[in-house]
Amino acid sequence: MKRYVSIILVNLILILILLIPIELIFGGWLKAPGMWDFAAYRNVHWRIGVERYYKRSDRINYKRDYYGFRGNYKNIEDIDILTIGGSTTDERFVNDGETWPDTLAKCLRNIGYDADVANAGISGQSSVGHILNFHNWLNYIDGLSPKYIIAFVGINERGVGTAWQSKLEDIRTFTEAHGQHDKWKTIRKWLRRNSAVYNLVKTVGGNIKAWELGYAILPDFQISDHEINSPKRLNGAEQVELNYAQDSREILKIDSPQYKLHLDKVRAGINSKLRGYETRIDHLTKEIVNFGATPIYVTNIRADYRFKGKFIAGKLRKYFELEPYHEVTRRHCREKNLLCVDVSRKVEVAPGDFFDVMHTTPSGSQKIGQEICNKLSSLNNIHLKKH
């Protein structure tokens, strides 16, 4: 009996000795050790059906690499621009290559700049999460030294301080799939994410399962839900336009006495929240500068109200809820002499640009990326190399 136990132990030790170099060479243990407890999505490649959101029959590609970034950059050391924000930066339902950070990269290259852009947007985060990301994520990535960090901000600030928003901010303890979890679950996720052997077994098993289900030969199979594909059912972009058409009868002249009165009233009601945002955006700027980058701020945009010359039409309540935060952002940029791209005012929303009131389709994303590109390239001393 002891002989058999000894043989088993010797074989286990030999297997372990063989596995260690395999794991060290092919696994992710040494790639970014400070990210071992990173709980947000990374090392994923999904194909997502978006027909319920906007007109597109094929599935879109959504990839995040080992470091948690989207984008077509060459190497970590080559990243010139890093974009941060919430779901409007992450752009879960927009194809790789068509997000606003992708559009920004293409635009800069087209006008002669050798610019690599990486997308670090995390769904649900506000400026609280953006600040935490430097300490929980970005500071642990060796070689990451972007010249610019672009923050797309505003929409999620209203939720700061609420229980729901608070749990979204820390990428070490929250995932969209499982919500908040304890350290043991984080450790298990860490083992799965970094182990080369685990990922090999998972890949082989997944392929076998795909063949069994018949998906392997049809990677772009259509959404089969007849209700979703029904021509009688409006997709998200069409519903946005229908809602806006109903709300657009509500209209107000910008800077009119009634406009100023309403804005003053809203400001007074959320004064403490605005002061908190002022403190956070100042903190965020310091984090970006200490990281060695130049901050650029971009104001979020919504689809349920729109500018018509000197007038604004749509759900004015939503406009007045968000505009005071944008005022803080603009004022901060003026005081710190920073570039602020006022997308909320400058980008003209057209039918089909949004699939819900906050999230853009590829056409809307293209407008945002183009506006940022135009403003950035107009700087006198842009810190980007020419081709």
N, C-alpha and C positions, 0 to 999 in steps of 0.2 A: 504493500500500500504506500509506504513511504517513498519507494522507488518511483511509482507513478506520479506522486505529488511533486517529487523533485524534477521529473521530466517535464511536467506541465509548467512548473515555475521557471525552469531554464528556458523553455520555449517562449513563455510570456516575456521574459527578460530580453531574449533575442529579438522578438517582434518589436518590443519597445525601443530597443537600440536602433533597429532599422527604421522605425517610424520617426524618430526624433530628427534625423537629417532631412527626411522627406518633408516633414512638417515645416522645418526651418527654411528649406529652399523654396517649396511650393506654396506654403501657407502664408497667412498674413500677419504672423506673430511679430515680425521685425519691421513691418512696413510703416506702421504708425502706432507704436505701443501705447501712446497716450489716448488713443481712441478706442481702447478695448471695451469701455463701458458706454460707447456711443449707441444709443437705442433707436435713432431715426433710421429710415430706410437707406441702405446703401448696398452696393453689389447686387443690384436688381436690374432686370430687363423684362418689362411687361409689354404685352400687346393688348391695347385697350380699345374696345368698341365705343365710339363716341357719337353714334348716330342719334341717340336720344338728346344730344346736346346741340349739335349742328350738322349740316349736311356733309357727310363723309361716309362712304360705304366701307372703305378699308379700315383696318385697325391702326391706331397710331402706336409709335414706339416711345416708351418712357424708360429711360435708363439713368441710373445713378451709379457712379463708380465706387471703388473701394473707399474713397475719401468722402463720399456722400454728395459729390458734385454732379450736376448735369453739364453738358456742353462739350464741344468738339475742340478741346485744347490739346496741345502736344504733350507736354510734361508739366508737372506741378511748378517747376522753376520758370516755365514760360508764361504762366498766367499773368496777364497785364491788368485785367479788370475782373473783380469779383463782385457779383451781385448778391445782395441779401434782401430778405423780405419774407412775406408770408406766402399763402397759396397763390397770390397774384404774381409772384415771382417764380415759385415752384412750377406752376402751370401743368398740373398733373394730366390734363386732358388735351394738351397741345403737343403735337409730334416733335420729336427731336429734330432740331434744325429750323423750327418754326416759332419758337418762343421769342419773347422780346429780347432776352439776352443774346439769343442766336442771331436775331435780326441786327442787333447792335454790332456784333462781331462781323457779320457779312458787310454791313454798311461801311464800317471803318476800313475793312480790307479793300473794298471797292474804290475808296477815295485815297488809297495809298498807304494806309497805316498797317503795320504788322502787329495786329492785336489779337491775343487769345483771351477769350472770355469764359469764365467758369460761373455756373449758377449754383449758389448756396441757399436758395430759398427753402424755407421749412414751413409747411402748411400750419396755419393757426398762430404763428408767432407775431408778437408785437415788438416794440423797441426793447422791452424787457428781455425777450429771448435773444434778440440780436446782440445785446450786450453780453449775456451769458455765453453765447456761442464762442466768443473770443477765448474765454477761460475753459470752456468744456470741449472745444472742438478745434478751432482754427489755429490756436497757438501750438497745437501738438503736431501739426503737419509740417515736417521739415521741408524747407525750400520754398514754401508758399510766401511770396513777397509781391503782391499786386501793387501796381502803381496807383490804381484807383479802386475804391470800394463804393459801389452805388447802392444806396438804400432806398427801396421803394416802400414808402411809409404812409401811415395815416389811418387806414380803414380799421385795423385791429386795436387801435389805441383806446377806443371807447370801452372795450371790455377789460382793460387793465384793472386789477383789483378784485375781479369777480372770481369765484371758485373755479368756474369752467376755464376761463382764460389762463389762470395761474398754472394749472396742471399741463398746459400746452407748451410752456416756455422752456423747460429743461430737457434737452435732448438726451440726457443720461438716464432719465427715468420715465420717459413717455414715448409710446409709439401709437400711431393712428389705429393700428390693427388691434392692439391689446390694452390701450389706455395706460394708466400708470401701473408700474409693477415694482416689485421689491428687488433687492440686490441679487438674490439668488436667480431670479429670472434673467436679470441682466447678464450674470455670469454664464448661464446656459446659452443665451444668445451670442455671447462673446465667443464661446467655444465653437458653436456652430458656424459663426461667421469667419473665423480665422483658420479653421482646420481644413487642410487640403484633402485629407482622407474623407472627412465627412462630406465635403462638397462633391468629391468624385462619386461617392456612393449615392448622394442625392441626385446628381445629374444623370447617372446611369439608371437609377430607379425611376426618375421622372420620365426619361425617354421611353423606357419599357412601358410605363403606364400610359404614356401618350399614344404609343403604337396600339396598345390594347383597346384604347378608347377610340382610335381612328383619327386622332387629332394631328398626328405627325405628318400626314400627307395633305392636310388642309390647315396650314398655319394661319390663314386669313379667313377662316370660316365666319359667316355672317351671324349677327345676333339673331337667334331663332324666335325670340319672343314676338308673337304676331302683333301684340298691342303696341310694342315699341316701334316696329317697322310699319305699322298701319299708316297709310297716307292721311287718315282722318285725325291722327294724333299730332299735335304740334311738337316740334322739337324745342329745346331750350331757347335757341336764338329767336325762333318765331314767337314764342311765348313772351319773351322780353319786349319785342316790338309791339305785340298786342297790348301788353300792360302799359307801355309807355304812351301808346296812342290814346288810351283811356285817361292817363294821368296828365298828359301834356296840355290839357285845358287850364291847368293851374300854372299861371305865368306871373312873373314879377320882374320889374326893371331893376337891374343891378345898380346899387348905390342910391336908389330912390329913398325917400324918408321912411317908407314902410319897410324896405329892405334893411336899412340900417337899424331900425327899431327892433326888428325881429332878430337880427344877428346879435345886437347888444343884449337882448333878453336871454338868448341861448348861452352866450359867453358868461353872463352872470350866474347862470344855473350850473355851469360846469367849471367854474373858476378854479377850484382846487385840482380838478383833473388836468386842466390846461397847465397849471403850475408844475404838476407832476411830470407832464410830458416835456415841458421846458427843461426840467432837470435831467430827464432821461436822454433827450436828444443831445444835450450838452455832454453827458457822459459817453454817449455813443460816439460822438465826434472825437473825444479824447482817446477812446479805445482804438478807433481807426487810425488816428495820427500816430499813436504809440506803436501800432502795428507796422508803421512805415508807409502808409498809404494816404492818398488825398481823398477826403469824403466828398461824395456827390449825393444830393438828396433829390428824390423824385416823388411828387405828390400823387397819391392813388386817385383813380378815376372810377366812377360808377355809371351805370347805364340807365338808371331810373330818373335821372334829370339830365338836361342838356342845355348848352348855351346857344342862344339864337341872337347873334349880334350883341346888343346891349341888354338882352333879356335872358332869363333862365326859366325853363319850363320843365314840368314833370313833378316828381315827388319832392316838393320843396323842403319838407320836413327832413328828408334824408340829406339834402344839400346842407341845410343849416346845422345838422348834427356833425358833419364832417369838416365843414369849412373852417371853424375855429382852430382845429388841429393843423390844417394846412397854413393858416395864418402864422402859427407858431413856427412851423418849418421854414416858411419864407423869411420870417424875421430873424431866425437863427442864422440862415445863410447870409443875410445882409450883414449881420453883426460880425460874423466870422469870415466874411469875404469868401464864401463858398459858392460853387455852382449849384443852383436849384433849378431843376427842370420841372416846370409847372404843368405837368401832363393833365392835371385836373381841369385846367383852363385852356390849354393850347391844343389838345387833341380833340378833333371833332368826331363825335360818335355817329356812326351810320348804321343802318339796319344790317344785322349779321356780324357785328363786331363783338358782341357779347353773347354768351350762352346762359348766363344768369346776371344778376344786377352787378356783380363784382368781378367776374372772371371772363377774360377775353377769348375769342376764337382766334385762329391764326391771323385773320385780317386785322383784328383789333390789336393783337400782339405786335404785328408788323408796324402799325402806326406808332405805338409806344416806343419800340426800338429805334425807329427812324427819327422820332423827335429827340430822343436822347443823343443819338449819333450827331444830329445837326447841331445841337447845343455844345456837345463836347468838342467836336471838330472846329467849332468857331473860337475856341480859346486861343489866346495869343501864344501861350507857352505850353502846349499840350505835351504831356510826358509819355509819348508813344513814338516808337521808331517807324520811320518810313521804310517802304519796301526797298 
